[in-house]
């Protein structure tokens, strides 16, 4: 969430310091266009500072006043993100009129931005000073305008409201009509700084969500009391009484699970006792079916957290651990310094509000594959049981009945392809992170290999989990992006995608595949894989260029199907 201590003047000062340090800190460059029916230049310092704090360097350009619609429709500008604010002050000419917006033109512009591969972040009209009187006609006008605007935007648009920011800022730091008269600023410069910071937080979450999984304690965290001492029947779980705050946290966890963040449990208890409240107390909102991995024992919690992280195939820096005990939090931080451990308030009534304000779980966009993620993790848990019961790994993989669906990159699957690139760290050749706008330029280019892969097996549908993009060069077919979700590790999916690329390469006259590799502290898995399948390199797991023949024999266990044509490409068993 925005730092409300960072005024416009302080943000400008910090911007100057950051620019001097820009060459020393590796940041992802992201192009951002800002505009709307007002002057948004005063959002730049906040957007820049928050961008740097979140690991990206926003290259910000301002659109001329009230020009974003024709610029978008006529494709006069390109960017990764468009931040457009349809301000109440602009729509009402500083509070002197109550105009209607050109919804048809706005819809057309939004669709054109989406078609270009960019992401439109549109800020709805903000509450006005006149709304101090709830019966003022401006209140009804703004609310109606916001509702119509929202309903006329394509689903790809990220829609923001500013009400929550206004509630946290004194009126003197927001409403300032003199700035509108002087420079068409819809709010005080400090408020514009907070809005810029908020936009940067949203962009950061769209690029790389910070939290991908939650591990939670049970006693005095999701219920009041200690189940082993008090018994399930005496735990505080009455939503109309002293259990309200605990049930509220459970509701938040279930909602996050529904948005694609898997929930697991680490509790110091016996497994039998820890499960009893789930089975015996109907007030429980969080159910056993909502939990992916359930670890209850008297061992140190950091061991259970490490085990769950390995089962999820996630780095500790993508996992949030919730525990009411300051001692357990301190132990987790000491043994697992990369783990995200919020300092939960002692008062349970304050915890949900604290977590929401942290910004850790902000979810600006939920894609269809995000909704499948938690189900996929539960299916993985069943796969692990099946693997333990198999005679050999080959028998296990054959028994999975894997189908790999290769879908050419298209406008429809572009958001998922871009999301995979931004979120994937472990199976990622370089972490260069091609932006969505660059990917859009590759669609329908017959010389480019670009496929998004879905995986289905007898346990369920894992969704779109891998992307491979390659282009021809004088020395061979060079991979631009090769990313794969950790959810499908250990199923030889990387072997199958490489086989599909090799078949395409042979059909198009290529004899070799080049895989540029830049080593990080996370992606050694890729180098190990390329070594194992016979790619050669002069450098041992450092920055390198791996090279392999298109005819390399690569064993996998998937039936590969072209989704668009609906026909089988190849089956290797």
C-alpha positions in Angstrom: 0.0 0.0 0.0 1.2 3.6 -0.5 3.5 5.2 2.0 1.5 8.1 3.3 4.6 9.7 4.8 6.0 10.2 1.3 4.7 13.6 0.2 5.1 15.0 -3.3 8.2 17.0 -2.3 9.9 14.0 -0.6 9.0 11.7 -3.6 10.7 14.1 -6.0 13.8 14.2 -3.8 13.9 10.4 -3.6 13.5 10.2 -7.4 16.6 12.2 -7.9 18.6 9.8 -5.6 17.2 6.7 -7.4 18.1 8.0 -10.8 21.7 8.4 -9.7 21.7 4.8 -8.4 19.8 3.4 -11.5 22.9 1.8 -13.0 23.8 0.1 -9.7 20.5 -1.8 -9.1 19.2 -4.4 -11.7 15.7 -3.4 -12.4 13.2 -4.5 -15.0 12.4 -1.7 -17.4 8.6 -1.2 -17.9 7.1 1.4 -20.1 4.1 3.3 -18.7 1.8 5.8 -20.4 -0.2 8.0 -18.0 -3.2 10.2 -19.0 -6.9 10.8 -18.9 -9.1 13.9 -18.5 -6.7 15.6 -16.2 -3.0 16.4 -15.7 -1.4 13.3 -14.1 2.2 14.5 -14.2 2.2 14.8 -10.4 1.7 11.0 -10.2 5.1 10.4 -11.7 7.3 10.7 -8.5 5.2 8.3 -6.5 5.0 5.9 -9.4 8.7 6.0 -9.9 9.6 5.6 -6.2 7.2 2.7 -5.7 8.3 1.1 -9.0 12.0 1.0 -7.8 10.9 -0.3 -4.4 9.1 -3.2 -6.2 11.9 -4.1 -8.5 11.0 -2.4 -11.8 12.1 0.9 -13.5 9.0 2.7 -14.8 9.7 4.6 -18.0 6.9 7.0 -17.8 5.5 9.2 -20.6 2.6 11.6 -20.2 -0.2 11.7 -22.8 -1.5 15.2 -23.8 -4.5 16.3 -21.7 -7.7 14.4 -22.6 -6.1 12.7 -25.6 -5.8 9.1 -24.6 -8.8 7.8 -26.6 -7.7 9.0 -30.0 -4.1 8.1 -29.3 -5.1 4.6 -28.4 -7.6 4.1 -31.3 -5.1 5.4 -33.9 -2.2 3.4 -32.3 0.0 6.5 -32.0 1.8 5.2 -28.8 2.9 1.9 -27.4 3.6 0.9 -23.8 3.5 -2.1 -21.5 0.9 -0.3 -19.3 -1.5 2.5 -19.8 -2.6 4.2 -16.5 -5.7 6.3 -17.3 -7.7 8.2 -14.7 -11.2 9.3 -15.7 -11.4 11.9 -12.9 -14.6 13.4 -11.5 -12.9 16.8 -11.7 -12.2 16.4 -15.4 -15.6 14.9 -16.2 -17.3 17.8 -14.4 -15.0 20.6 -15.5 -13.8 21.2 -11.9 -17.3 20.7 -10.4 -19.1 23.1 -12.7 -20.9 20.5 -14.9 -22.2 17.0 -14.8 -21.3 15.5 -18.2 -21.7 12.1 -19.8 -18.7 10.1 -20.9 -18.3 8.8 -24.4 -18.6 5.2 -23.4 -18.5 3.8 -26.9 -15.2 5.6 -27.6 -13.7 4.5 -24.3 -14.6 0.9 -25.0 -13.1 1.1 -28.5 -9.9 2.6 -27.1 -9.7 0.0 -24.3 -10.1 -2.9 -26.8 -7.3 -1.4 -29.0 -4.9 -1.2 -26.1 -5.6 -4.8 -25.3 -5.1 -5.9 -28.9 -1.7 -4.2 -28.8 -0.6 -6.5 -26.0 -0.6 -3.7 -23.4 -2.5 -3.7 -20.1 -5.0 -0.9 -19.4 -5.3 0.2 -15.8 -8.3 2.5 -15.6 -9.1 4.6 -12.5 -12.8 5.3 -12.0 -14.1 8.8 -11.1 -13.2 9.6 -7.5 -15.5 10.9 -4.8 -15.8 14.7 -4.9 -15.7 17.2 -2.1 -19.4 17.9 -2.7 -20.1 14.4 -1.5 -19.6 15.5 2.1 -23.4 15.9 1.7 -24.5 12.3 0.8 -27.6 13.7 -0.9 -25.7 16.0 -3.2 -26.6 15.5 -6.9 -22.9 15.1 -7.7 -22.8 11.9 -5.6 -25.5 10.2 -7.7 -24.0 11.5 -10.9 -20.5 10.1 -10.1 -21.7 6.8 -8.9 -23.9 6.3 -12.0 -21.0 7.4 -14.3 -18.6 5.0 -12.6 -21.1 2.1 -12.9 -21.7 2.8 -16.6 -17.9 3.1 -17.2 -17.1 -0.2 -15.5 -19.8 -2.0 -17.5 -18.5 -0.7 -20.8 -14.9 -1.9 -20.3 -13.5 -5.1 -21.7 -12.7 -7.9 -19.1 -9.0 -7.4 -19.7 -9.1 -3.9 -18.2 -7.8 -3.5 -14.6 -10.3 -1.2 -12.9 -9.3 0.7 -9.8 -11.2 2.9 -7.4 -9.6 5.4 -5.1 -12.1 5.4 -2.2 -9.8 3.4 0.1 -7.0 6.0 -0.4 -9.3 8.9 0.3 -10.4 7.3 3.6 -6.7 7.3 4.7 -5.8 10.9 3.6 -6.9 14.1 5.4 -9.2 16.2 3.2 -6.6 19.0 3.0 -4.2 16.6 1.3 -6.8 15.6 -1.3 -9.3 18.2 -2.2 -7.6 21.3 -3.6 -9.6 23.0 -6.4 -7.0 25.7 -6.8 -4.7 23.1 -8.4 -7.4 22.3 -10.9 -7.8 25.9 -11.8 -4.0 26.4 -12.1 -2.8 23.2 -13.7 -5.8 20.8 -14.2 -4.6 18.6 -11.3 -7.6 16.7 -10.0 -6.2 16.5 -6.5 -3.5 17.8 -4.1 0.1 17.0 -5.3 0.5 14.7 -2.2 -2.7 12.8 -3.1 -1.4 12.5 -6.7 1.8 11.0 -5.2 -0.2 8.3 -3.3 -2.2 7.5 -6.4 1.0 7.0 -8.4 2.4 4.7 -5.7 -0.8 2.7 -5.7 -0.6 2.3 -9.5 3.0 1.1 -9.1 1.9 -1.5 -6.5 -0.8 -2.8 -8.9 1.7 -3.0 -11.8 4.2 -4.9 -9.6 1.5 -7.4 -8.7 0.6 -7.8 -12.3 4.2 -8.4 -13.2 5.2 -10.8 -10.4 2.8 -11.5 -7.5 4.8 -11.6 -4.4 2.9 -14.3 -2.5 2.1 -17.6 -4.3 1.2 -19.7 -1.2 0.2 -19.4 2.5 1.2 -21.7 5.4 -0.8 -21.0 8.5 -0.7 -22.0 12.1 -4.0 -23.2 13.8 -4.2 -22.6 17.6 -5.0 -19.0 18.4 -4.6 -18.1 14.6 -7.5 -19.7 12.8 -9.4 -20.4 16.0 -9.3 -19.0 19.5 -7.7 -21.4 22.0 -5.5 -24.5 22.0 -7.3 -27.6 20.7 -5.2 -30.0 22.7 -5.9 -28.2 26.0 -9.4 -26.8 25.5 -10.9 -29.4 23.2 -12.7 -28.6 20.0 -15.9 -27.8 21.8 -14.4 -24.9 23.7 -12.6 -23.2 20.9 -13.6 -19.6 20.1 -15.4 -19.9 16.8 -18.7 -18.1 17.3 -18.9 -15.6 14.5 -21.3 -13.5 16.6 -19.1 -13.6 19.6 -15.4 -13.9 20.6 -14.7 -16.1 17.6 -15.6 -13.5 15.0 -12.0 -12.3 14.3 -10.8 -15.9 13.8 -13.6 -16.8 11.5 -12.9 -13.6 9.6 -9.3 -14.7 9.0 -10.6 -18.1 7.8 -12.9 -16.3 5.3 -9.9 -14.3 4.0 -7.9 -17.5 3.6 -10.7 -19.3 1.7 -11.2 -16.2 -0.6 -7.4 -16.2 -1.3 -7.6 -19.9 -2.1 -10.4 -19.2 -4.5 -8.2 -16.7 -6.2 -5.4 -19.2 -6.8 -3.2 -19.0 -3.6 -3.0 -22.5 -2.0 -3.4 -22.8 1.7 -1.4 -25.3 3.8 -1.1 -25.9 7.6 1.8 -26.2 9.9 0.7 -26.9 13.5 2.5 -28.2 16.6 0.0 -30.9 17.6 -0.9 -34.4 16.8 -2.5 -34.9 13.4 -5.6 -36.3 15.0 -6.2 -33.4 17.4 -5.3 -30.8 14.8 -8.0 -32.1 12.4 -10.8 -32.4 15.0 -12.1 -28.8 14.8 -12.4 -29.2 11.0 -14.6 -32.3 11.6 -16.5 -31.3 14.7 -17.1 -27.6 14.6 -19.7 -26.5 11.9 -18.6 -22.8 12.4 -15.3 -23.5 10.6 -15.3 -21.6 7.3 -11.9 -23.1 6.3 -12.3 -26.8 5.6 -9.9 -29.7 5.1 -10.8 -29.6 1.4 -9.4 -26.0 1.3 -6.0 -27.2 2.6 -3.3 -28.6 0.2 -0.7 -29.9 2.7 -1.5 -30.6 6.4 1.6 -30.9 8.6 0.8 -31.4 12.3 3.6 -32.7 14.6 5.7 -31.7 17.5 8.8 -31.0 15.3 10.1 -27.5 14.7 7.8 -25.6 12.4 10.6 -24.5 10.1 11.1 -28.2 9.1 7.4 -28.5 8.2 7.5 -25.2 6.2 10.5 -26.4 4.3 8.8 -29.7 3.5 5.6 -28.0 2.3 7.7 -25.6 0.1 9.5 -28.5 -1.5 6.1 -30.2 -2.2 4.7 -27.0 -3.7 7.9 -26.5 -5.7 8.0 -22.9 -4.6 10.8 -20.7 -3.3 10.4 -19.6 0.3 10.3 -15.9 -0.8 7.0 -16.7 -2.5 5.4 -18.2 0.7 3.8 -16.3 3.5 3.7 -17.9 7.0 1.0 -16.8 9.5 1.4 -17.5 13.2 0.1 -15.7 16.3 3.2 -16.6 18.3 6.1 -14.2 18.2 8.5 -17.0 19.1 7.4 -19.2 16.2 7.7 -16.2 13.8 11.2 -15.5 15.1 12.3 -19.1 14.7 10.9 -19.2 11.1 12.8 -16.0 10.2 16.0 -17.3 11.8 16.0 -20.6 10.0 14.3 -19.5 6.8 15.3 -15.9 6.1 13.7 -15.8 2.7 10.3 -16.7 4.1 7.7 -13.9 4.2 6.6 -13.6 7.9 4.2 -10.7 8.7 4.3 -9.5 12.2 0.7 -10.2 13.1 -0.9 -7.9 15.6 -1.4 -9.4 19.1 -5.1 -8.5 19.0 -6.9 -10.9 16.7 -9.4 -8.2 15.8 -6.7 -6.2 14.0 -5.1 -9.1 12.0 -7.3 -9.2 8.8 -7.1 -5.4 8.4 -3.4 -5.5 8.9 -2.9 -8.2 6.2 -5.1 -6.4 3.8 -3.2 -3.1 4.3 0.1 -5.0 3.8 -0.6 -5.3 0.0 0.9 -8.8 0.1 -2.3 -10.4 -1.3 -3.5 -7.7 -3.7 -4.9 -9.5 -6.8 -5.7 -7.1 -9.6 -6.4 -9.8 -12.1 -7.5 -13.4 -11.7 -7.1 -15.5 -14.9 -8.9 -18.8 -15.5 -5.6 -20.7 -14.9 -5.2 -18.9 -11.6 -8.5 -20.4 -10.5 -7.2 -23.9 -11.5 -4.0 -23.5 -9.5 -5.2 -24.6 -6.1 -7.0 -27.6 -7.5 -3.8 -28.5 -9.4 -1.8 -28.5 -6.2 -4.3 -30.8 -4.5 -4.1 -33.1 -7.5 -0.3 -33.0 -7.2 -0.6 -34.2 -3.6 -2.5 -37.3 -4.9 0.2 -37.7 -7.6 2.9 -37.8 -4.9 1.0 -40.6 -3.2 0.7 -42.5 -6.5 4.4 -42.0 -7.1 5.3 -43.5 -3.7 3.2 -46.6 -4.6 4.8 -47.1 -8.1 7.5 -49.7 -8.8 9.5 -47.1 -10.9 9.3 -43.5 -12.0 8.7 -44.7 -15.6 5.8 -46.9 -14.5 4.4 -43.9 -12.5 4.6 -41.5 -15.5 3.0 -44.0 -17.9 0.2 -44.6 -15.4 -0.5 -40.8 -15.3 -1.9 -40.9 -18.9 -0.5 -37.4 -19.6 -1.8 -35.3 -22.5 0.2 -32.2 -23.5 -1.9 -29.8 -25.6 0.2 -27.4 -27.7 -1.7 -24.2 -28.5 -0.2 -21.6 -30.8 0.3 -18.2 -29.3 -2.8 -16.0 -30.0 -4.6 -12.9 -28.8 -6.8 -15.1 -26.6 -4.0 -16.8 -24.7 -1.6 -13.8 -24.7 -2.5 -12.7 -21.1 -1.7 -16.2 -19.7 1.5 -16.4 -21.8 2.7 -13.0 -20.4 1.7 -14.0 -16.9 3.8 -17.2 -17.1 6.9 -15.3 -18.1 6.5 -12.8 -15.3 5.8 -15.3 -12.6 8.2 -18.1 -13.4 11.7 -18.2 -11.8 12.8 -21.8 -11.5 12.3 -23.1 -15.0 13.3 -20.0 -16.9 16.3 -19.7 -19.2 17.3 -16.1 -18.5 14.6 -14.3 -16.5 14.8 -11.6 -19.2 10.9 -11.5 -19.1 9.6 -10.5 -22.5 6.8 -8.1 -22.0 3.3 -8.7 -23.2 3.5 -6.0 -25.9 6.6 -7.8 -27.4 4.8 -11.1 -27.4 1.9 -9.6 -29.2 4.2 -8.8 -32.2 5.0 -12.5 -32.6 1.5 -13.7 -33.1 0.9 -15.1 -36.6 4.5 -14.8 -37.6 5.1 -18.1 -39.5 8.8 -18.0 -38.9 8.4 -17.9 -35.1 7.7 -21.0 -33.0 5.4 -19.9 -30.2 3.3 -22.3 -28.3 1.5 -22.3 -24.9 1.1 -25.7 -23.4 -1.7 -27.2 -21.2 -1.3 -30.5 -19.3 -4.0 -33.0 -18.4 -3.6 -36.4 -16.7 -5.8 -38.9 -14.9 -5.8 -36.8 -11.8 -7.0 -33.6 -13.5 -6.4 -30.6 -15.6 -3.3 -28.5 -14.6 -4.2 -25.7 -17.1 -1.8 -23.7 -19.2 1.5 -24.3 -17.5 4.4 -23.8 -20.1 5.4 -21.5 -22.9 8.1 -21.9 -25.5 9.1 -19.2 -28.1 11.9 -19.5 -30.6 13.1 -17.7 -33.7 15.4 -18.6 -36.6 18.9 -17.2 -36.6 21.9 -17.8 -38.9 23.3 -20.3 -36.3 20.2 -22.2 -35.5 16.7 -21.9 -34.0 17.2 -19.7 -30.9 14.9 -20.0 -27.9 13.6 -16.6 -26.7 11.4 -17.7 -23.9 11.0 -21.2 -22.2 9.1 -21.1 -19.0 7.2 -23.8 -17.1 5.2 -23.7 -13.9 6.6 -25.5 -10.9 3.2 -27.2 -10.6 4.2 -29.7 -13.3 7.7 -30.5 -12.3 8.8 -34.1 -12.3 6.3 -35.2 -15.0 8.8 -34.9 -18.0 6.7 -32.0 -19.4 9.9 -30.1 -20.3 11.0 -33.2 -22.3 7.7 -33.2 -24.2 7.7 -29.5 -25.0 11.3 -29.8 -26.3 10.2 -32.7 -28.5 7.4 -30.6 -29.9 9.9 -27.8 -30.7 12.3 -30.3 -32.3 9.5 -31.7 -34.6 8.6 -28.2 -35.7 12.2 -27.3 -36.3 12.7 -30.3 -38.5 9.6 -29.5 -40.5 10.9 -26.0 -41.1 14.4 -26.9 -42.1 16.3 -26.3 -38.9 19.0 -28.6 -37.7 20.0 -27.2 -34.3 18.4 -25.5 -31.3 20.1 -22.8 -29.3 19.2 -22.2 -25.7 20.8 -19.0 -24.1 21.2 -19.5 -20.4 21.9 -17.0 -17.6 22.5 -18.6 -14.2 20.6 -17.2 -11.2 20.2 -18.6 -7.7 17.0 -20.3 -8.8 17.1 -21.6 -12.3 19.9 -24.2 -12.1 17.2 -26.8 -12.9 17.2 -25.7 -16.5 20.9 -26.2 -16.9 20.7 -29.6 -15.3 17.9 -30.6 -17.7 19.7 -29.4 -20.9 22.8 -31.3 -19.8 20.8 -34.4 -19.1 19.1 -34.5 -22.6 22.4 -34.0 -24.5 22.7 -30.3 -25.1 26.3 -29.1 -25.1 27.9 -26.0 -23.6 31.4 -24.8 -22.9 30.4 -23.4 -19.5 29.4 -25.5 -16.5 26.2 -24.0 -15.2 27.2 -20.4 -15.6 26.0 -18.0 -18.3 26.1 -20.1 -21.4 24.7 -20.9 -24.8 23.5 -24.5 -24.9 23.2 -26.2 -28.3 21.4 -29.3 -29.2 20.6 -31.3 -32.4 16.9 -31.4 -33.4 17.2 -35.2 -33.7 18.3 -35.8 -30.1 16.4 -38.8 -28.7 14.3 -37.3 -25.8 12.1 -39.7 -23.8 8.8 -38.4 -22.5 5.5 -39.9 -21.5 2.9 -37.5 -23.0 0.5 -37.7 -25.9 1.0 -34.4 -27.6 -2.0 -32.8 -29.3 -2.4 -29.6 -31.3 -5.3 -27.9 -29.7 -6.2 -25.6 -32.6 -6.4 -28.5 -35.1 -7.5 -31.1 -32.6 -5.2 -33.7 -34.1 -2.3 -35.7 -32.5 1.2 -34.5 -33.3 3.2 -37.2 -31.7 3.2 -39.9 -29.0 6.3 -41.3 -27.4 6.0 -43.9 -24.7 
